[in-house]
Amino acid sequence: MRCTRPAVVALLGLALTLAAHTGAACAAKGPFSWLGPKDRPFFVENLPDGRCFTMSQEAHGARNGTGTPAVIFSGKQCNGKALRLAPGRQAPRGTVFSSVRFGPR
């Protein structure tokens, strides 16, 4: 996978910045993956818990490969209809989301 895709680069930069401030003990260890425009695969790893990550483009097919629960939201800024994904679970086919948060909330 090329890391030049805007959504991945933006999320990775944000994740690295936040991880430096929150420490490794509060991270969702493992990959969180999804499909973007034209069903291209994207993923990020080891995101900090409790932070909202808004997608910069269309996203669907979420799969939580982390060891921490994730909640995907239909709206930006972790608003709208929420769907909880337990560790290792995938969202139902066709579920579109605009933001995600990791952690026990």
C-alpha positions as CSV (number, residue, x, y, z in Angstrom):
1,M,0.0,0.0,0.0
2,R,1.3,3.4,-0.9
3,C,1.4,5.9,2.0
4,T,0.7,8.9,-0.3
5,R,-3.0,8.6,0.0
6,P,-4.4,11.7,1.7
7,A,-6.6,10.0,4.3
8,V,-3.9,7.7,5.5
9,V,-1.3,10.4,5.6
10,A,-3.6,12.7,7.5
11,L,-4.7,10.1,10.0
12,L,-1.2,8.8,10.5
13,G,0.2,12.2,11.2
14,L,-2.6,13.0,13.6
15,A,-2.1,9.6,15.3
16,L,1.6,10.1,15.7
17,T,1.1,13.5,17.2
18,L,-1.5,12.4,19.6
19,A,0.5,9.2,20.5
20,A,3.4,11.3,21.5
21,H,1.2,13.1,24.0
22,T,-0.8,10.2,25.4
23,G,1.8,7.5,25.6
24,A,1.7,3.9,24.4
25,A,-0.3,2.6,27.4
26,C,-3.4,4.2,26.0
27,A,-3.3,3.0,22.4
28,A,-5.6,0.7,20.5
29,K,-2.9,-1.7,19.5
30,G,-3.2,-3.2,16.1
31,P,-4.7,-2.2,12.7
32,F,-8.0,-0.5,12.0
33,S,-8.9,-0.9,8.3
34,W,-11.5,0.4,5.9
35,L,-12.3,0.9,2.3
36,G,-12.2,4.3,0.8
37,P,-13.2,5.7,-2.6
38,K,-13.2,3.1,-5.4
39,D,-12.9,0.4,-2.7
40,R,-9.3,1.1,-2.1
41,P,-8.1,-0.3,1.2
42,F,-6.7,1.9,4.0
43,F,-5.5,1.2,7.5
44,V,-3.9,2.9,10.5
45,E,-2.3,1.3,13.6
46,N,-2.0,2.0,17.3
47,L,-4.3,5.0,17.6
48,P,-4.8,6.6,21.0
49,D,-7.9,5.8,22.9
50,G,-10.6,8.4,23.6
51,R,-9.9,10.6,20.6
52,C,-12.2,11.2,17.7
53,F,-10.8,10.7,14.2
54,T,-12.8,12.1,11.3
55,M,-12.4,10.6,7.9
56,S,-11.5,13.1,5.1
57,Q,-13.2,11.1,2.4
58,E,-15.8,8.3,2.0
59,A,-15.3,5.3,4.2
60,H,-17.0,1.9,4.6
61,G,-16.1,-1.7,5.3
62,A,-14.6,-0.9,8.8
63,R,-12.7,-3.7,10.4
64,N,-11.4,-3.4,14.0
65,G,-8.2,-5.4,14.1
66,T,-7.2,-3.7,17.4
67,G,-7.5,-5.2,20.9
68,T,-9.7,-2.3,21.9
69,P,-13.4,-1.6,21.2
70,A,-14.0,0.9,18.4
71,V,-17.1,3.0,17.7
72,I,-17.8,4.2,14.2
73,F,-20.1,7.1,13.7
74,S,-22.3,8.1,10.7
75,G,-21.4,11.8,11.2
76,K,-18.2,13.8,11.4
77,Q,-16.7,14.6,14.8
78,C,-18.1,11.4,16.3
79,N,-21.7,12.5,15.9
80,G,-24.7,10.7,14.5
81,K,-25.6,7.1,14.6
82,A,-23.0,5.0,16.4
83,L,-22.0,1.4,15.9
84,R,-19.7,-0.4,18.3
85,L,-17.1,-2.8,16.9
86,A,-15.6,-5.2,19.4
87,P,-12.0,-6.2,18.9
88,G,-11.6,-8.3,15.8
89,R,-15.1,-7.5,14.4
90,Q,-16.2,-6.0,11.1
91,A,-19.0,-3.6,10.4
92,P,-22.0,-5.0,8.4
93,R,-21.6,-4.8,4.7
94,G,-22.5,-1.4,3.3
95,T,-22.1,0.5,6.6
96,V,-20.7,3.9,5.8
97,F,-19.0,5.9,8.5
98,S,-17.5,9.4,8.9
99,S,-15.5,9.1,12.1
100,V,-14.2,6.6,14.7
101,R,-13.2,6.6,18.3
102,F,-11.3,3.8,20.2
103,G,-11.7,2.9,23.9
104,P,-14.2,1.6,26.4
105,R,-16.7,4.5,26.0
